[in-house]
Amino acid sequence: MIYEPTTLADKIYRFLVGNALVRSSAEYSRWMGRSRTYHNTLRQQHRSPSPEAWTNLASALGLLMERPLQRPTKAVLAAFLADIPHEVPQ
């Protein structure tokens, strides 16, 4: 069976790894301002990142957008940035 990411956090992670923008789940967790095991723990417990973790991730993605990346890559990152506010509880 092929693993299909079902959460926005997983979709972002898979995209970043697939495009060699992040090397590991530990690095991705650090982008969220959390311990190296944070992302794996979220996946195992079927939980969403905290509002602060989403904010940190959005900031990291914003910084990534400033790098010289191909236009399609930036378009996907921009879409992720637009989706993140919908994930944060009000």
Buried (B, 14 or more C-beta within 10 A) or exposed (E): EEEEEEBBBBBBBBBBBEBEBBEEBBBBBBBBBBEEEBBBEBBEEEEBBBEEBBBBBBBBBEEBBEEEBEEEBBEBBEEBBEEBEEBBEE
